[in-house]
Amino acid sequence: MSASEMTSVAWRWIVLACLTLGCWAAQPAQAYAADAVHCPATQLTKANVLKSTLTLSQRHQDFVEVRQELIIEVPEWQWRLAGDLTLSADSPRYRNAMYCLLHAESETREGFEKWHPEWKSSSSRSTKDKGLVTVHYGSWNLIGDEPGEYEVGPWTVSVESGKWVAGLYSQGALRESSWQEVEVDPGALGISEAPRATRTSKDSSRVWYAYSPKGIEVQLMPLRATSLEPIRQAWIKYLGITSWWVCASVVIFVSAGKFLNRIKNAGNSEETASKTLAIMVLGWAGVSAVLGLAFVLVLRPSPDVTQWRALIGVVSGPILVLCVWLSVVQSSNGSHPRLKKICVVMVVTVFLVAGVGLLVIFGHRLFGLPKNLIPKAPLSGVGIAGLILLDLSILWLWLIAMVAWGWRFAREVKVSEPSSGTEPGQDESSIEREPEHPLRHIVAIGAALAVVAGMVVACRVLSAELRWKRANWMAEATVLFRTDRGSDLGYQLADFASRGPEWAYAYTWVLSGIALVALLHRSSRTEPEKPLGPKGADLLLVSAIFAIVVALRGTLFAGSVAAVYGLWVPMNMAALYAMVKAGRRWSVLSRVDRKTGKQCVVAELSDPAKYGKLLDDAHRCRDLLHRLRLVDHGRAKERTRQSLEKQLRLLHHWRPNHWRPIGSDKDCLPDPVSVVDVALSWGPCRNWWGNGVNAARWAAIFGILPSMVAAWYKQAFGAKHWTFTLNSPTGVPDTVGFFLMQEISFAGAGLVLGALWRLLPGERGPVRAFNLFIAWLVPIGVVAALNVSIGHKDLGLAVLDVILMLMVLTLASMWMDTDTFSRERPYATRRLGLVTSIYQAHGLSGVIAFLIAQVATAVTIWHQIVTPPK
């Protein structure tokens, strides 16, 4: 089967799946709501509400959990639906009775989109005894930053920015009933205003006895209250986020500009490729800043779902792909015709997919959709399928654009080491062949991205389905809000078409990281001289990677001070610069260079033969030290001590060929430094870029478990939080994205550690990791000092992130040390045995104690975070 046939078949299946899903989604919701609502006109004057309790608690930094418990005694002889309350909770008669009990004769309401239905608790039950039916009804909800009305049983919590009001309004058959006890426990939130209570507890809870709640309202104090107006606060938040993107774009622009200035007069064979890459990175910096400003300044003022918002989402994807295609055409200069043909096929496919989205937008009548795409009447299967196609097209276009930009960066720089074995400075023009990119690979990538887009849209449909089941469990959606399942699903799909590009843009920071890494790799290959570590433009790139990729984990923490949001990038860069400046003077190799008076370490150890001799001397030094300790413990003859010490002194006379001793000074090494320290400080690779790649690999491996734990806490800590994630439109994709973000951040931290390996102070790897930990901890301390009202959970999470990073870097640095002596692996049964040999007994015990202290600190902070405030 040819590539074009494969593409045609793939899209036919996608269209067929959309139509099938649309027809399924448009089916009536008979299984989820009562067949009809039939409520008797009799009021329950003899019913007795024994207790109604509302409890608020914050177990997670992003949500406040609201729980309610309601206990009602209903006389069976007075109300004919009382017997239905003892049936199964899934039966239509039970749900009809509960609706009549709590919501009958309620006024028709609007704003279904901002209404957050409750989750029914599994503890709900009903019993019957002596003609009385006792109903125990419990439910819960999670309140986040999104404003609206949150339903919990007979209670409604209205949330606005800085103002929360919990209201209990007697409705339904209980309108004339007596309420014996009503209690509100605000937890850590506190109560600012409420009717006079019968009893007030020490924990700030209020209790009312024998109360007839025609309308009781309790004003709560949210933990993150602010004195700003809601609109102004929202604008400050979004402008702060945009300032981060703009500042990151400025840093990328400056870094690429310095790199471009350095290679202008290089005159080597890699100048053209380097210039092309730098121009691409400059272009991405501009595109990223423009998109950020456009989303805030253009789309933010009109957050409602509109046709032109969806149009921007459809058009922006092809424009991004077109920019990549134009760069390929410009840089190829007539060469690689096969590559150009593949790019043409990709661009044509992109515009065809965009045409599908434009057809839904401008041909909305063909799908039974209104002009603004928001359904006001029940939608048919064709309308649902049209909105699904629109969502798929927008999301696929953005995904393919991101992949195209990432591929462009990787292709120009060849991020991985060349398989041809070329050395830096070698002419790559003689090596570069006609690119082997079969069209079937492009089709496979496009189909894979279509599957990803389909899964994201399927999660959106699933969340709408779950929300509808909650919203219409007691027929509230159909009776009170006069809506239907198809209209609600249509609104959710139209909303994603309007906000999908903003969601996808939030992940484009990965492209910024790829661009910076690509520049750093290219720069390391085009350096006119071999430095000890990154300096000048290279150090700027390393600092930018640290600030944009690694410190991204603390961006939300920085956002607690709106003014610091945009300054978070330069703050982290300045902290790393200061650390490198101070560490360069006290690093082992710099001290050796100062002792010699010349920069001879790089020239000496860049020679494989001389580097091998250093490793042999280091191995012999470790063996002599081990034998000397045996003498100290009485396990060897005492007369051998002088011989061992003499051999160690001879090893301390390590003299590079590029250094000639002055006078009688025969030692090149400072007194505390040994040849083992020199070998470990040099690292396992020939250049600092190789050390960075090696450390990034180990950091990514050791970061898998912390990334899973962080993603679990962020998206699935507790059964209720996981239920909330499943019910969120992008909950599952965001969980995967958060895990990948953590992994990329760990890998970026490893890259920075390895690149600066020879410049950071310390004889062993864990000490170098600790210095990087200090560089990241300083900006967090600055933000905490500027915001004295910051919560202990926010500060604890920020510090916990740094501790987890330190643990990962400590383990990665230990494995880096073992890679330095990888030639000895055949003689060590396990890597841990090599670690023991390198660190010796006293050094290994110190490292283990260091790791135990990190684990203890992380566990202590974790306990403080997960423990609810009293």
Disulfide bonds with the S-S distance in Angstrom:
Cys39-Cys100 1.93
